[in-house]
Amino acid sequence: EHDSDDDSYEVLDLTEYARRHHWWNRVFGRSSGPIVEKYSVATQIVMGGVTGWCAGFLFQKVGKLAATAVGGGFLLLQIASHSGYVQVDWKRVEKDVNKAKKQLKKRANKAAPEINTLIEESTEFIKQNIVVSSGFVGGFLLGLAS
């Protein structure tokens, strides 16, 4: 009448699951990489988190500095133009910007194979070091926020 508790649980074997579900292998790969074999999960998360926080913090500071420099330069140019110190030929600026856009598009089309290779290598690294990578992303976001 009363089933034992053992009958209500199903054991999930991840190796069998990975063989049956090919997407699991594509996401996590067959081996978890060299870093996983050397350090514990907690150590990997801490290492990734600390390096991510440092990168995010530096990215935030450099980004603010760059935005201030570009915005300040544009503001000074507008003030100088309005005061009559500088005369800007906006038609020529537009022509040069369009020319630069065309050159960038040409170079981007030529660089596409190298970019795809870089993306594939980065994806493979992230798959092999998923714990460190997730710690890095979390730390990076915290670094941006601080």
C-alpha positions as CSV (number, residue, x, y, z in Angstrom):
1,E,0.0,0.0,0.0
2,H,2.7,2.5,0.9
3,D,5.6,2.8,-1.5
4,S,9.0,3.4,-0.1
5,D,10.7,6.7,-0.6
6,D,13.4,5.2,-2.8
7,D,10.9,4.5,-5.6
8,S,9.9,8.2,-5.9
9,Y,13.4,9.5,-6.8
10,E,15.1,9.1,-10.2
11,V,18.8,9.2,-10.4
12,L,20.2,11.4,-13.2
13,D,23.5,10.3,-14.6
14,L,25.0,13.3,-16.4
15,T,27.2,11.2,-18.6
16,E,24.2,9.4,-20.0
17,Y,22.3,12.6,-20.2
18,A,25.2,14.2,-22.2
19,R,25.3,11.3,-24.6
20,R,21.6,11.6,-25.3
21,H,21.4,15.4,-25.5
22,H,24.0,16.7,-27.9
23,W,23.4,20.3,-27.0
24,W,24.9,19.6,-23.6
25,N,28.2,18.6,-25.3
26,R,28.1,21.7,-27.5
27,V,27.7,24.0,-24.6
28,F,30.0,22.4,-22.0
29,G,32.3,20.3,-24.2
30,R,33.7,16.9,-23.4
31,S,36.4,18.1,-21.0
32,S,36.1,20.9,-18.6
33,G,39.6,22.3,-19.3
34,P,42.9,22.5,-17.5
35,I,41.9,25.1,-14.9
36,V,39.1,23.0,-13.5
37,E,41.5,20.2,-12.8
38,K,43.9,22.4,-10.7
39,Y,41.7,24.4,-8.5
40,S,38.4,24.0,-6.5
41,V,35.2,25.6,-7.7
42,A,35.3,28.2,-5.0
43,T,38.9,29.2,-5.9
44,Q,37.9,29.5,-9.6
45,I,34.9,31.7,-8.8
46,V,37.0,33.9,-6.5
47,M,39.8,34.2,-9.1
48,G,37.3,35.0,-11.9
49,G,35.4,37.4,-9.7
50,V,38.5,39.4,-8.6
51,T,39.9,39.7,-12.1
52,G,36.4,40.6,-13.4
53,W,35.9,43.3,-10.8
54,C,39.3,44.8,-11.6
55,A,38.5,44.8,-15.3
56,G,35.1,46.2,-14.8
57,F,36.4,49.0,-12.5
58,L,39.1,50.0,-14.9
59,F,36.6,49.8,-17.8
60,Q,34.3,52.2,-15.9
61,K,37.0,54.7,-15.1
62,V,38.5,54.7,-18.6
63,G,35.1,54.9,-20.1
64,K,34.2,58.0,-18.0
65,L,37.5,59.6,-18.9
66,A,37.0,59.0,-22.6
67,A,33.4,60.2,-22.6
68,T,34.5,63.4,-20.7
69,A,37.4,64.0,-23.2
70,V,35.2,63.6,-26.2
71,G,32.3,65.5,-24.8
72,G,34.5,68.3,-23.5
73,G,36.3,68.6,-26.9
74,F,33.0,68.8,-28.7
75,L,31.7,71.4,-26.2
76,L,34.9,73.5,-26.7
77,L,34.6,73.2,-30.5
78,Q,31.0,74.4,-30.3
79,I,31.9,77.3,-28.0
80,A,34.8,78.3,-30.3
81,S,32.5,78.0,-33.4
82,H,29.7,80.1,-31.8
83,S,32.2,82.8,-30.7
84,G,33.7,83.1,-34.2
85,Y,37.1,81.7,-33.4
86,V,36.6,78.6,-35.6
87,Q,34.6,78.2,-38.7
88,V,33.5,74.6,-39.3
89,D,32.8,73.4,-42.9
90,W,30.0,71.0,-42.0
91,K,29.6,69.8,-45.6
92,R,33.2,68.8,-45.7
93,V,32.9,67.1,-42.3
94,E,29.9,65.1,-43.6
95,K,31.8,64.2,-46.8
96,D,34.8,63.0,-44.7
97,V,32.6,61.0,-42.3
98,N,30.9,59.2,-45.2
99,K,34.3,58.4,-46.8
100,A,35.5,57.0,-43.4
101,K,32.3,54.9,-43.2
102,K,32.9,53.3,-46.6
103,Q,36.6,52.5,-45.7
104,L,35.4,51.0,-42.4
105,K,32.9,48.8,-44.2
106,K,35.5,47.6,-46.6
107,R,38.0,46.7,-43.8
108,A,35.2,45.1,-41.8
109,N,34.3,42.8,-44.7
110,K,38.0,41.8,-45.1
111,A,38.5,41.2,-41.4
112,A,35.4,39.0,-41.0
113,P,37.3,35.6,-41.1
114,E,39.8,36.7,-38.4
115,I,36.9,38.0,-36.2
116,N,35.0,34.7,-36.6
117,T,38.2,32.7,-35.7
118,L,38.7,34.9,-32.6
119,I,35.0,34.4,-31.6
120,E,35.4,30.6,-32.0
121,E,38.5,30.6,-29.9
122,S,36.9,32.7,-27.2
123,T,33.8,30.5,-27.1
124,E,36.0,27.4,-26.7
125,F,38.0,29.0,-23.9
126,I,34.8,30.0,-22.1
127,K,33.4,26.5,-22.5
128,Q,36.5,24.9,-21.1
129,N,36.6,27.4,-18.1
130,I,32.9,27.9,-17.5
131,V,33.3,28.5,-13.7
132,V,36.1,31.0,-14.0
133,S,34.3,32.7,-16.9
134,S,31.0,33.0,-14.9
135,G,33.0,34.4,-11.9
136,F,34.6,36.9,-14.2
137,V,31.3,38.1,-15.7
138,G,29.9,38.6,-12.2
139,G,32.9,40.4,-11.0
140,F,33.0,42.6,-14.2
141,L,29.4,43.7,-13.6
142,L,30.2,44.5,-9.9
143,G,33.2,46.4,-11.0
144,L,31.1,48.5,-13.4
145,A,28.6,49.2,-10.7
146,S,31.2,50.3,-8.1
